[in-house]
Amino acid sequence: SLSDIAKLDSRMAVFDKNSGQLSAGGKNTRYNSLLIDGVPTNDSFGISESGLPALKQPFSLEAISEVSVQLSPYSVENAGFTGAAISAVTKSGTNEFHGSAFGYYRDASMVGDLYEVASGDLIPFNDFEEFTLGASLGGPIIKDKLFFYVLYETVEETRVREESEFLANPDQIAAIQAAAAGFSTPFDPGVIDDPDAYSLTDEKLLVKLDWNISDGHRASFRYNSTPGSDPRFPGERGTSFNSAWYSVDYGLEDYVVELFSNWTSDFSTSV
């Protein structure tokens, strides 16, 4: 993930690996700014814990050719943050076709047990599965003139809650259901069930075109999409009805056009 790369800088600290929260010099994680190909890509509404407009990160690492970390660079070229500027440069097509296919898999059998300090007991992880699958392809449309790069990645992780010590018995469940059905406005609370089938999903699509207009002029177009959904289960497993479950949806859809020349500063716009 991006946090694995950024934490190689000793001034950066990872608060929470799952959400990708990074602190620069002890500052709040929302004080950072992520730039993709020079364009700021942050959570404008303050919804995400990591400050990024995606569940994981708004791009696949497979699509990145370079990452740099700058801590509070006091320059007129940088603005809108007081923590770290994390700049990522996406890959481009070349005169040769190149591509990749990749995948990662992990489950509870691949990790150790948790050590509880108070009791000294080893606590096994709840069963879970995580996998990532993706593929990319880049190459020429017109050699030496027009190039493309495309990447797709999908991530899925099971979401399971901790088991509660106080499980509701069938009689209690039936009594609650009957009481809710007898309201002046009847309400179906649902059932108390195991949410093992619910999963976090995160998809990434990147399409990039690079055009060498002339010896002194170049244009780049990038489309980036990152829809994702994170299921939430309030309460503890075995104590709450599935009518209380919900999902938080995140996503970014970004169109960026960049124009470069040998006589003017770089220009970029994001829609």
RACOR-V968043 format. One record per residue. N is the residue number from 1. RES is the residue in one letter. PSI is psi in whole degrees, 0 to 359 (999 if undefined). Layout:
# RACOR-V968043
((N;RES;PSI) (N;RES;PSI))
This chain:
# RACOR-V968043
((1;S;172) (2;L;323) (3;S;328) (4;D;326) (5;I;314) (6;A;326) (7;K;355) (8;L;337) (9;D;122) (10;S;345) (11;R;352) (12;M;142) (13;A;141) (14;V;117) (15;F;314) (16;D;116) (17;K;323) (18;N;318) (19;S;349) (20;G;26) (21;Q;125) (22;L;136) (23;S;133) (24;A;113) (25;G;29) (26;G;5) (27;K;164) (28;N;143) (29;T;337) (30;R;356) (31;Y;356) (32;N;166) (33;S;130) (34;L;129) (35;L;127) (36;I;116) (37;D;37) (38;G;356) (39;V;124) (40;P;132) (41;T;87) (42;N;171) (43;D;101) (44;S;341) (45;F;359) (46;G;30) (47;I;317) (48;S;140) (49;E;329) (50;S;348) (51;G;7) (52;L;149) (53;P;46) (54;A;162) (55;L;314) (56;K;286) (57;Q;153) (58;P;23) (59;F;163) (60;S;139) (61;L;336) (62;E;334) (63;A;359) (64;I;131) (65;S;338) (66;E;141) (67;V;135) (68;S;150) (69;V;124) (70;Q;127) (71;L;113) (72;S;60) (73;P;110) (74;Y;87) (75;S;148) (76;V;345) (77;E;348) (78;N;139) (79;A;166) (80;G;14) (81;F;160) (82;T;0) (83;G;248) (84;A;146) (85;A;114) (86;I;112) (87;S;127) (88;A;136) (89;V;125) (90;T;158) (91;K;160) (92;S;162) (93;G;160) (94;T;187) (95;N;349) (96;E;139) (97;F;135) (98;H;145) (99;G;178) (100;S;155) (101;A;135) (102;F;159) (103;G;151) (104;Y;146) (105;Y;142) (106;R;144) (107;D;184) (108;A;334) (109;S;349) (110;M;2) (111;V;157) (112;G;177) (113;D;157) (114;L;141) (115;Y;122) (116;E;116) (117;V;317) (118;A;314) (119;S;340) (120;G;9) (121;D;154) (122;L;124) (123;I;119) (124;P;152) (125;F;150) (126;N;151) (127;D;135) (128;F;162) (129;E;143) (130;E;136) (131;F;151) (132;T;132) (133;L;142) (134;G;168) (135;A;153) (136;S;157) (137;L;134) (138;G;156) (139;G;190) (140;P;142) (141;I;314) (142;I;117) (143;K;138) (144;D;1) (145;K;305) (146;L;129) (147;F;158) (148;F;157) (149;Y;129) (150;V;137) (151;L;140) (152;Y;138) (153;E;141) (154;T;140) (155;V;138) (156;E;132) (157;E;132) (158;T;148) (159;R;113) (160;V;137) (161;R;162) (162;E;142) (163;E;134) (164;S;149) (165;E;341) (166;F;89) (167;L;136) (168;A;137) (169;N;165) (170;P;324) (171;D;318) (172;Q;319) (173;I;314) (174;A;322) (175;A;319) (176;I;317) (177;Q;319) (178;A;320) (179;A;318) (180;A;325) (181;A;339) (182;G;2) (183;F;157) (184;S;325) (185;T;98) (186;P;143) (187;F;133) (188;D;107) (189;P;350) (190;G;211) (191;V;160) (192;I;113) (193;D;171) (194;D;120) (195;P;28) (196;D;331) (197;A;352) (198;Y;136) (199;S;148) (200;L;133) (201;T;142) (202;D;124) (203;E;150) (204;K;133) (205;L;127) (206;L;128) (207;V;126) (208;K;134) (209;L;134) (210;D;130) (211;W;118) (212;N;94) (213;I;314) (214;S;185) (215;D;332) (216;G;4) (217;H;138) (218;R;147) (219;A;149) (220;S;135) (221;F;133) (222;R;132) (223;Y;130) (224;N;127) (225;S;134) (226;T;65) (227;P;145) (228;G;158) (229;S;133) (230;D;110) (231;P;144) (232;R;140) (233;F;88) (234;P;147) (235;G;195) (236;E;155) (237;R;130) (238;G;4) (239;T;350) (240;S;148) (241;F;153) (242;N;351) (243;S;344) (244;A;352) (245;W;149) (246;Y;173) (247;S;144) (248;V;121) (249;D;132) (250;Y;163) (251;G;156) (252;L;135) (253;E;114) (254;D;131) (255;Y;125) (256;V;130) (257;V;128) (258;E;134) (259;L;133) (260;F;143) (261;S;168) (262;N;6) (263;W;359) (264;T;165) (265;S;159) (266;D;142) (267;F;134) (268;S;150) (269;T;146) (270;S;135) (271;V;999))
